[in-house]
């Protein structure tokens, strides 16, 4: 099944004049797609287009068969997870634990299941020891990998993750490998 499709997409940054052109790209569930290129080649722009953060100047993007321009950012976000290239730009709380529970608290969800889910995700990513660590500043190593856990909270059908290997060194590296393998085996996509 096609999760995300781009057809004749064009996006341009007025200030710099940079233009991203994507004649056709289809990303399917159950597949791992690696998008590579030098700095400034448009990888982040492409990912933000696929997640609805940016809207194309022309062309069409389809999210699970529905036109992206007819979906709200929230509707897209319920299907497509996104972890920023610099995760600190999407963090709101002072500690890892508080960040894990941030969205559920503002939505007024029952705290007991939320805490249990947070514990489960931190354990899955082998990051439980970071629970009380301050979010800022993020040191090298596993502390820069922990934002992957809240990004996986809702089990999005598709996950776009900029620089996925960043922070996955040492003892946390196997959890990265098992996480993306698990995603693909469950029929989910990960570019």
C-alpha atoms as one frame of an Amber mdcrd trajectory, in Angstrom:
protein
   0.000   0.000   0.000   1.264   3.472  -0.855   1.592   5.609   2.250   2.862
   8.836   0.700   2.951   9.842  -2.948   4.233  13.028  -4.523   3.335  13.999
  -8.089   4.951  16.941  -9.905   5.690  18.652  -6.585   7.495  21.967  -6.610
   8.498  23.934  -3.531  10.622  27.058  -3.503  12.108  29.243  -0.820  11.536
  32.814  -1.932  14.440  34.275   0.036  17.203  31.903  -1.099  15.729  30.916
  -4.449  16.208  27.210  -3.661  13.733  25.067  -5.579  12.868  21.462  -4.813
  11.338  19.571  -7.705   9.984  16.062  -7.234   8.353  14.675 -10.389   7.229
  11.436  -8.699   7.925   9.611  -5.458   5.924   6.810  -3.863   6.692   5.477
  -0.393   5.027   2.225   0.599   4.181   0.707   3.954   6.480  -2.068   5.084
   9.480  -0.580   3.318  12.494   1.326   4.561  13.488   4.158   2.243  16.751
   6.038   2.695  16.923   9.521   1.203  20.467  10.817   0.976  22.186  13.863
  -0.427  24.584  16.649   0.458  23.695  19.488   2.810  21.235  21.856   1.197
  19.959  19.363  -1.387  16.367  19.359  -0.087  16.112  16.252   2.133  14.556
  18.152   5.032  12.264  20.118   2.718  11.098  16.881   1.111  10.441  15.316
   4.513   8.500  18.379   5.721   6.390  18.253   2.557   5.607  14.584   3.186
   4.552  15.372   6.758   2.376  18.376   5.914   4.609  20.895   7.675   5.236
  22.567   4.321   2.728  22.756   1.470   3.917  22.569  -2.155   3.668  25.579
  -4.466   2.419  23.213  -7.136   1.813  19.506  -7.620  -0.012  17.018  -5.457
   0.831  15.040  -2.334  -1.241  12.066  -1.297  -1.279  10.651   2.258  -2.784
   7.150   2.391  -4.834   7.856  -0.717  -6.153  11.241   0.421  -5.037  14.580
  -0.940  -2.776  16.232   1.629  -4.158  19.689   0.832  -7.551  18.479   2.062
  -6.146  17.253   5.392  -5.280  19.254   8.492  -1.787  19.033   9.931  -3.290
  17.045  12.823  -4.896  14.537  10.463  -1.600  14.066   8.652   0.251  13.838
  11.979  -1.985  11.004  13.146  -0.706   8.928  10.213   2.787  10.326   9.618
   5.206  10.839  12.497   8.104  13.266  12.119  11.272  13.688  14.127  13.051
  16.929  13.299  16.671  17.013  12.190  17.319  19.017  15.352  14.887  17.463
  17.873  15.339  20.316  20.360  13.144  22.416  18.057  10.129  20.258  18.851
  10.616  19.845  22.597   8.555  21.675  25.200   9.284  20.218  28.641  12.410
  20.430  30.807  12.990  16.674  31.336  12.733  13.575  29.170   9.929  12.190
  31.369   7.900  15.406  31.233   8.368  15.578  27.461   7.145  11.999  27.123
   3.905  12.975  28.901   3.499  16.518  27.531   0.878  15.921  24.816  -1.164
  13.493  26.881  -1.297  15.973  29.771  -2.491  18.883  27.627  -5.113  16.585
  26.075  -6.309  15.699  29.560  -5.738  11.978  29.126  -5.732   9.589  32.079
  -2.225   9.835  33.593  -1.870   6.143  34.572  -2.050   4.698  31.023   0.084
   7.605  29.772   2.806   6.862  32.315   2.686   3.161  31.460   3.032   3.948
  27.729   5.937   6.326  28.413   7.722   3.646  30.443   7.094   1.112  27.661
   8.559   3.363  24.962  11.611   4.325  26.994  12.249   0.630  27.661  11.723
  -0.283  23.977  14.368   2.225  22.939  16.630   1.280  25.875  16.445   4.825
  27.178  14.879   4.308  30.611  18.009   5.612  32.319  17.415   9.021  30.683
  13.991   9.474  32.277  15.007  12.302  34.631  17.631  13.835  32.349  17.176
  17.467  31.428  16.252  18.009  27.792  18.591  21.002  27.350  21.408  20.932
  26.544  21.406  17.598  24.782  24.760  15.895  25.056  26.151  13.518  22.473
  25.267   9.848  22.491  22.000   8.306  23.599  20.660  11.608  24.915  20.265
  12.837  21.344  18.422   9.629  20.426  15.701   9.781  23.097  13.242  12.019
  21.134  12.463   8.966  19.013  10.404   7.579  21.901   7.740  10.334  22.101
   7.666  10.479  18.285   6.529   6.838  18.369   3.781   7.406  20.976   0.804
   7.037  18.643   2.452   4.332  16.530   2.102   6.345  13.318   1.709   4.283
  10.170   4.636   6.110   8.634   7.625   7.738  10.321   9.888  10.370   8.784
  13.061  10.726  10.772  15.824  13.139   9.824  19.323  11.834  10.652  17.995
   8.627  12.226  21.410   7.381  13.295  22.212  10.542  15.253  22.647   9.556
  18.868  22.286   5.821  18.280  25.752   4.798  19.357  27.020   2.339  21.902
  24.418   0.332  23.806  21.420   2.030  22.145  22.397   1.105  18.561  20.684
  -2.329  18.666  17.410  -0.720  19.755  17.486   1.539  16.693  17.930  -1.458
  14.401  15.212  -3.465  16.118  12.867  -0.448  16.096  12.978   0.156  12.349
  12.870  -3.572  11.624   9.795  -3.868  13.862   8.155  -0.930  12.080   8.641
  -2.463   8.660   7.593  -5.958   9.748   4.308  -4.564  11.050   3.604  -3.125
   7.598   4.577   0.422   8.470   6.891   2.699   6.503  10.031   4.538   7.439
  11.865   6.769   4.961
